[in-house]
Amino acid sequence: MSRKKPGRKTVLVYVEGPSDQTALVHAFETMYDSKSIHIEVLYGDLTSKRSVNPQNIVKKLGNKVSVFREKYSLKPEDIENIT
């Protein structure tokens, strides 16, 4: 999944599904320089889960990001932005 190259930061775009990816990722690709930024898509819908509420949604998203970082051996400083 991740195609991060050395020296490039990663922008994580959290989308619900493929149609969101189609609608949003191209816009982000035009916003960032592909030589310095790699865009990676994470799928999910945290807001539809009963266990997620306004008090814990940031923590739940942080957990998803942590799993992604561990899977691809990324450090916190490798992440430029999470959208």
Secondary structure, 3 states (H helix, E strand, C coil): CCCCCCCCEEEEEEECCHHHHHHHHHHHHHHCCCCCEEEEEEECCHHHCCCCCCCCHHHHHHHHHHHHHHHCCCCHHHEEEEC
